Amino acid sequence: MNQKPLLVTAALPYANGPIHLGHLVEYTQADIFTRFQKMRGREAYYFCADDTHGAPIMIRAKNEGVAPEAVIARYHQEHQRDFNDFNIAFDHYYSTNSPENRALAEEIYGKLKTGGHIHRRPVEQAYCEHDRMFLPDRFVRGVCPRCGADDQYGDVCESCGAHYSPTELKNPRCSLCGAPPARKSSEHLFFRVADYLDTLKTFMDGPALQPEVKNFLATWLKEGLRDWDISRDGPYFGFSIPGEQDKYFYVWLDAPVGYLATMLNKFGAERFDALLRRGEGVLRHFIGKDIVYFHTLFWIPMLAGAGFTLPSTIQVHGFLTVNGEKMSKSKGTFINARTYLNHLGPEYLRYYYASKLKSGVDDLDLNFQDFVFRVNAELVNKVANLGSRTIGMLNKIPALANTLSASHILSEGREEAGLLTKVMAEAESIAADYDNLDFALALQKIMRLADLANEYIDSAKPWACKEDTERQRDILTAGINAFMLIAKYLKPVVPAFAEKVERILKIAPLKWDSYKDDILCNHTIGQFERLADRIDIALTEKIVEETQKAAEAAKKPETPAAPGAPLIEYDDFAKLDLRTAKVTAAERLPKADKLLKLTIDVGGETRTLVAGIAKHYTAEEMVGKTIIIVANLKPRALMGVTSQGMALAVNDGGTLVLLAPEKEMLSGLKVS
């Protein structure tokens, strides 16, 4: 059957941080699937790129004092190194900050605009008076309007997954200076997603989505499709919108276009057009459930509106948990790829992920005890040990000269043929599991075959046939061929393991569909090499320990603090709301010779504040003073009076002086 070329993509990692084990669930899943397709002889390609635009890149670059391009270049190199070391075999890894991506983003926008699907309207946005700029989504943090989680971004809550606009955040603050933003109006460009409602319904009713994802989409469609704001005001790191002044494409418009741009860079314009405009290729996306919203409600209408091939499948996976809990830096379970590789080989994690991956959207748990047990019991004790005991024994018997038996072992009725027939018979069933992305079931079947082969060796006892070396040769030949077939079935999951087997056996790279032709007869093999070592649980503990130390180090100041005052993070300081306040009344508190009760005006709001200044200021001289207070201090009862803030002062050990503006100012002004 002549199948169309397969174009597989994984979600684009953001170029402002390292790859972690949560990322690797998806990249491993897509890698296994693509490797299997290639083993079957299908023309298949695996694509990915760094997602390089948007506010977080700007923030990191600003904090580091470098250009955004320097940040993305550094992580581009680091990401590729980590992927290579985990045997993730991309056919092309690119960047969204590319000429191809700009051209395609402009093309899609232009076609949507020409089709009447783009309109403009004023938008009320967060604006920082201090930094004098409109604040993109990630430049605003605050309390989620849906679930109440604090310290969330201006576009999406990482706690509950809700999507909203920055102006919906409660208690918002600028990510740069910490000031509460004002609201200002600016004209933005919108995509009328609802124009493609029928397209979305047809796509949802087709085979492209899992049932759980269809349910998500059905709920969103029922709520009604809102126009999508596709523009951001400058300054913004991204592509400027043609024909607009100081307007940029929102990062989520050009990020998925990066899939297409990577393919255009790989194939060239002519082949790209054939595959992705004329429908000669099959597009399959692999993504996490946190970005389903963008890959369905927005991406599908964008592709349809611009005349590109729609994906045949959007395969969605769940989140990674570690030991049953959300990944945590403080607990040492938010583990970077490089931290893991400092202690353990990549094939172990690839195997474990595959043993848990199914076709659904369920979360995957990396339980370290189960990880160690499963890898040791299955990959090491069953599979690697089968190779060791058969190849190793053949190597050690001089009379056998490392040569396998002739084809008589395949004669009907022989027990060697019976074993190999059973192992070969599972090939199509295992292939179907790989095709259906049920890797867990595939590995279960492969492990049963490993059990069968080991049971055969235990029963035939080649070590007991010392007087009949040809019988030994036949038994070992059957065992080695069974091992070779098992290695072939495992090759998409543990490619380095399989390649080592190919080298030991002196055979060409294993393909999938040649069963009987694969059986090695009258073939001389090489010397056995150790295939896999057992994992010590202590190694996983070292990974956790290293992760915890890195998290603690990130919190520590790089320079010594002032005497008696440890350095704090900027985010801690940014939480302080310092304001000018006018004292309108003052009185001593009975039975408290140090305290004054102040009535203050904070920008039209009257508050009561208790200050320990009575030995330095009289009540009378305080009235009319403008002071500086911490306005967002949690109220506290002092001598039966609730104090709603704190006055700032300096003290040299003898004299206390209240802080005040240099000249008379209005009350309620933000101190910056």
N, C-alpha and C positions, 0 to 999 in steps of 0.2 A: 504494500500500500504506500503510495507516494504522498507523504505528509508535507504540509507547508512548513517553512522554517519557523522555529520556535524562538520567541524573543522574551526572555525572562528578566524581570527587574526586581530588585529589593529596594525598600525605602531608602532615601538618601540620608546618610548620617549628617548631623549638623556640624559645621566646621569650627566649633569653638570649644571642643572637649574631646577626651579620648573615647575609644570604643570600650564598652563594658560588656559583661556577660549577658545582660538583658538584650543588647543589640544582637549578640551572636546567635540567639535562638532563630531569628529570622534569616540571617545570612547563611547559617548552616542549613536550615530547611530548604531554602531556594537552591543552595549549592548541591545538596544531595539530589534534589529533583532534576537539576540540569545535568549533573554528571550521569545520572541513570539514563536520561534521554540520549546523551551522546554515546553511552555504551551500547545502546540499542541501534545506533547508526543514524539517528535522526540529526538533521542539521539544527543545532540549538546553540543559543548564545545567552550569556549571563551578563547583565549590565548593572552598573551602579555609578554614583558620582557623589561628590560632596555638595551639600546644600549650604550655600555660602553667603546668602544675603539676609538683610533684616537687622533688627535692633540689637539682639544679643551680640552679634559680631561687632557692631559699633561700640557697644559698652565695653567689651573686652579690649578692643583696640585702644579706646580712650584711656582705660585704666592702665594699660601697658605702655602707653605713650608711643604707639606704633601705628602704621597705616593698616586698615582692615585687610588689605592684600597680604600683608606679612603674617597676620593671624591665620588666614585660610591656607597659605602656602605651607606653614608649619604643620597644621593638622592634616593637610592632604598627604604629606609624606608619612606622618605618623599612622594615619588610618590604613594606608596601603601596606605599610610594614606589618601591622597587626593582622590584617586580613590574610596576607601571604603566609604568615607564621601559623595561622589557623587553617591553612589549606583551603581557603575560600578562593576559588578559581574564577575570577571575573574575566570575561573576554575583553572587557574594556571598562576602565574606571576613569571617570572624567570629573568635571566641575560645572556647577551652574553659572559660575562667573566666566562665561565663555562667549565668543562671538556667535556660535551656533545657537546658544540658548537665547541670546538677545534677539537674533533674527527670528527665531520661531515664536518667541513670546510676542514680539511686535506683529508677526503675521496673524497669530490667533486673535490678538486684540483687534487688529485691523479688520478682520473678517467679521468678528462679532459686532464691531461698530458699524460697518457697512450694512450689516443685516438688521440694524436697528435695535440691537440688544444691549447697547450701552447708553446710559443717560447720566446726567449730572444733577446734583442737588447739594445744598449746604448741609454740613454736618457739624454738630456741636462736639467739640473735642476737648481733651485735656490739654492745657497749655501751661507751661512752666514760666512764670514771670521772671524767676531768677535766671534760668538758662535761656530765656527768650526763644523758645521753640515749642512747636506742637510735639506732643509726646506720642510716638508710635506705641503700639500695644505693649511691647516688652519694656518700655520705659516707664510704665506705670505699674505699681504694685499696691495691693490692698486686700480687703476682705471680700471673699466670693459672695456675690449677691444671691446665690442659690443655696449653698451649704454652710456658709459662714466661716469657712477656713481662712485663716489669716495668711498674709504674705504670698498672695497669688498674683499671677500675671494679669495684664489688662485684656487678654483675649480668651484665655482658657484656664480653668481651675485644674490643677494637677491632682487635687484631692478627689473631686467628684466628676471631673471630665466635662463640666458645663462650658458652653461657649457663650460669650457675651461681648459687649463693647466696653472700652475702658471707662466710659462715663457711667456705666452701671456698677462699677466697683464701689464698695463702701469704704470709707476712710482712705481714699486714694492718696498716694504720695509719689513724687517724682523719684525714679530709680537713681538719678544722678545726684540730686542735692537733698532729697528727703522732704522738700516742701510740698504742702498740699497744692495740687494744681488748680488753676482757674479753668473756666470753660470759655472757649472762643469758637466762633464759627468759621469753617473753611469749606470751599466747594470741593466735593469729591466725585469720583466716577464710580458708577455702579453697573454691575452685570445683572440683567433681568433673568435670573436662573429659571423663574417660573415659565418663561417662554419655551423651556425644554421639558416641561412636566411629562408630556407623552413619551418623550425619549427615555426619561428616567423610569417611568412605569414599565415600558417595554423591557428595558435593561434589567429591572428588578424581577420581572416575571420570567426571565430567561435563566440559563444555567450558570451564569457568571458568579453568583453570590451564594454563600452558605445560608442555610435557613435562619440562623441567628442574625446574620447581617441583614437579610431581607426584612426581618422584624424591626431592626433599628431603622432602616430606611423607610419602612411603611409608617412608623411613628412620626418621623420627621416630615414626611409628605402630608400626613394627616394634619400636622400642626400648621402647614402652609409654608411655602417657600418664600423667604424674604430676599430682596435684592442684595447682592453681595458687593460690599465695598472693596474695590480692587486697587485703590490708589492710596498712597501715603504722602504726606507733605515732607519736604526736605527740612533739615538734613536727614538723609536716609541712604544706607548703603544698598544699592540695587540698580536696576535699570530705569532710566528716566522714560516717561511715557511720551511717545512722539506727539508733537503738536501742543504740549502742555508746558506751562511754566512752573518749575520747581515741584513737579509731581512725579512720583515713582511707582512702579508696579509693586503692589503688596507681595511680600515674599512667597505667599502661598499661591500666587498666580504663576510665577516663573519657576518655582521649585519642581513641580511635577513635569513641567516642560523639559526639565533636565533629563528625564528618561529619553525623550525624543532627541534632544541635542546630543546625548552620548552616542546614540545609534547613528545619527547623521555624521558625527565625527568619525565613527568607525567605518561606515559603509560608503560614504560619499553620497552626493545628491541623487544620482540615478537609481542606485539600489535602494536607498532610503525611500524614495517615492514609491517604488514598486511594493516594498514591504508594508509601508505604513500609510500610504495614501490610496493605493489601488488594491489593498486587501490581500496581498500575496504572502503576508506573514501573520503569525498568530502571537498576540501580545498577552502575557500573563504577569500580573503584578502580585508580589508578596508584600504584605504590610501588617502592622500591628493594629489592634482594635482601637487604639487611641486616635488614629488618623483616618478612620473610615469616612467620617464626615466630609473631609476635603476630597477624598478619592472617589466619592459617589456624587454627592449633591453638586459639586463644582467641576470636578475633572471631567466627568462624562459629558455634561453640556459643553464644556470648552472644546473637547475633541470633536463632538458632533457638529458644533457650530463652525468649526474650521475645516471639516471634511476629512479628519483623520480616522484611521481604524480604531474602533472601540476595543478595549481588552476583552478577551474571551473569558478570562477569569480574574477576579480580585480575591486572592487567597488571604484570609485574615487569621492571624494567630493571637493568642492571649498574652498576658504579661508573664514575666519570670518572677517567681517568688523564691526565696532562699530559706531553707529550713521552715517552710510554711508561712513565712512573713514577707512583707514588702521589703525590697532591698533597702538597706540602711547603712550609711557611712559610719555612724557611731558604733554599730554592732559589727562592723567589718564585713558586711555582706553586699555592699555596693561595690562589686569587685571589677576592676578594670581588666581588660584582656591581657595587658602586659604583666600585671601582678600575678594572674593565674599562670602565665607562661614562665614566670620566674621559678616555678616550683613543679609544674606538671606538664606533660605533653598534650598537645591539642587533640590527638585522636581519642583520648579518654572522654573529653567533654563532648566531642562530636558523637561518640557512641552513646553516651548517656542521654543527650538531647534526643537523638533518633529513637531511643528506646521509650521515650515519653511522648513523642510527637504523633498526633493523629490529625485527621482532616478538619476537626472542629476548631472552635474559638476558645476552648478552655485554657486557663492559665497552666503554666508548666512549673513544677516545683523542683528546684535543685536542692535535694536533701543530701547533705554530705555523707551521712552514714550509708544511705541507700546507694549513693554514687559510688562509694568505695566498694561496697558489697557487690553491686551489679557488675562493675567493670572487672573486678577480680574473679568473680564467679563465672562470668560469661566470656568476655573477650579474652581474658588471660587463661583461666583454668580449662575452659571448654575448647576454644578455638586455637589460641596460640599453643596450648599444651598438645593438641592433636597434631599440629605440625612438628612440634619438638620431638614427640615420642616416635613418630613415623619416619620423618626425614633424618632425625638424629640417629636412629637405629640403622637405617640404610647406609648412612655415612660410616658407621662403625664396623660393618661386616665387610672385610676386604674382598671376599669371594663375590659379593654382589656388585662391586665396582661402581656404586652410585647409579646403577642402571635399572630402569623399571622393566616389568615383564612385557612380553609380547601381547598381542590382542586376544590371545586365547582366554584371558580373564573375562572377556565380555561375552563369552559363549553362554547361550541360554542354559539355565539350570545351575550355573556356578554361583556360589555365595558372593564372590566379588562382584559379579554382574548384578546380583540382586541388590547389593548395597548401592552401587552407583546408579542403578535405574531409579531407586527411590529418591536419591539426592537430585538427579536430573529432573524427575517428575514434578518437583516443586518449583521449578524455574518460572513457569508462567503465572502461577499463583502469587509468588513473591513479586514478580514484575508488576502484576496488577495492583498490589499494595503500594509499591513505589509510585506508580502512575496516579493512584488515588490519594497520595500523600498520607497514607496510613503506615508510617515507618515503624511504629511500635509493633504492629501486627507482622510486618515483614521480618523484623528481628526475632520475634517469638518463633516464627517458622524456621528461621535460619538456626536458632539455638537448638531446636528439636532435631534438626539434621546433624548438628555437632554432637548431640547426645547419641544419636543413632550410630554415627561413625565411631565414637569412642567406645560404645557398647560392643560394636563389631570387633574392634581391636582387643578389647578385654576378653571377648569370647574366643577369638581365633588364637590368641596368645602366640604371637610370632617369636617371642623370646624362648618359648618352649620347643621350638622346631629347629634346634641347633644342628640336628643331623640331616635336615632337609632344607638346604639353603634356598632352593627354588620355591618351596612352599613359603618360606619367609618372604621371598621376593614378591610372590603373588599377593600375600596379605598386606605387605607394606605398600605395594603399588595401588591396591584398592584404597587403603587409608590415605595415601598421599593425594590420589585423585579426588577423593571426597573432600579432603582439606582444600585442594585447589578450587573446587567448585564453590565451597563455602566462602573462600576468600573472594571469589568473583562476585557472589551475591552481596558480600559486605563492602565491595569496592566503592560504591557511591558514598558510603558512610565513613569509612576509614581508608581513604585512598593511599596514604603513605604506607599503611600496613600491607595493603594489597600489592603495592609496587615492590615492596621488599620480598613478598612471596614470589612475584614474577622473576625477580633477580635470582633468588635462591633456586627456583625451579628451571631457570634458563629458558623462559618462554616469552612470547610476544605479549604486549598489553592485553589483558583479558577483555573480551567483548561479551555481550550478553547472549545473543541468539544462537551461537554455535555450541550445541550441547555435546553430542557424541563425538564431534570432531575435536572437541577440547581434550578428550581423554588421552592422557599421555601413556604411550606404549613404546617399548624399545627406545626409551628416551633417557639420556644421562643428565642428572641434576647436579647442582652445586652443593656446597657445604652449608649447613644450617647456620643461620644467624638468629640471635635472640630477637623475638618479635615484639614482646611486650612484658614489662615488669609489673609485679603486683604493686598496688598503691598502698602506702601506709597512711592511715587516717591523720597522722601527725603532719603530713604535708598540707592537708586542707586546713588544719589549724594554723599553720604558718601563713597561708594565704590570708586568712581572716585577720591574723595578727598584723601582717604587713599593711593590710587595708586600714585597720584601725589606727595604726601609727601614722599613716599618710593623712588620714582625716584629722588627727590631733595636730599634726605638724602644720596643716593648712590653717588652723585656728591660731597658732602661736605668732606673736609679732616677730618680724625679721630684724628689728632694731630694739635696743633696750628701752624700757619705759622710763619716764621721769621718776625721780625718787618717790617711792610710796604710792605710785599710781601706775598700774599695769596698762599697757596699750589696749585700746578697744578697736573693734572693727568699725569701718566707716558706717556700715548699715546700723550699728548700735547707736552711733551718734546721730544718724539721720532720723532716728525715732523721736528725738527731742524736738518739741515744738516750743521754741523760745519766742516770747512776745513782749512788747512794751505794754505796761499797765499804769493807769493813773490812780493814785490813792485818793479816794473821796472822803474817807473817814477812818479814824484810828482810835483805839482805846486799849488800856492795859487789861490783861486778864487777871481776875482775882486769884490770889494764892499762886501766882506764877510771875516771879519778879523778872524773868528773862523774856517773856512773851508779850507781843503786841498782836491784837486782833485788827487786821486791816480790811477795810471794804475797798475793793478796787474795781475800776472800769476797764474791761478788756474788749475794746472795739465795740462798745455798746452793750456788752454783757456784764452784769454786776456779779461779782464773786466775793467770797470771804476767804481770807488767807491768814494763817497764823505764822508769824515769823519770830525767831529767837533773837531779836535785835533791841530789846527794851533797855539794855545797859549802854547802848550806843546811840539810840535815837529816842526822843520823846514822842508821845502820841501827837502832840501839837505840831512838831516840825515835820512829821511824815505827811500830813494832809497837804495835798497839792503836788507831791513829788511824782515824777515819772520813773518807774523802776522796770527792771527786766525780770520776767518770771518764766519758770517752766510751766507752760500752760496745759500740757497733757499728762501731768503727774496724777496718778490714781488718788482720789480723795482719801483723807486720813483724819480720824478724830483725835484732837489734841485738847486736853482739859475740857472735854465736853463740847468742843466746837469743831465742826467739820471744815478742814482746810482744803481749798480747791486749787492747789498749786504750790509753788515754792519760789521765794524771792532769791535772786542770786547776789552773792556778796563775796568779797575777798577779806582775808583775815591774816595779819602778820603775826598773830599770837597775842597781840595786845589790843590792836585797833581793828574794828570791823567796819568796812565801807561797802554800802550797797552799790551794785552795778547799775548804771543809768546811761542813757544815750548822751552823747556829747552836747547836743542841743535839744531843745524842747521838740518832742515828736508827738504825733497822734498815738492814742492807745490802740492796742490790738495789732500793731505792725509786726510782721514776721522778722525775726533777727537772723541775718545771714552773714 
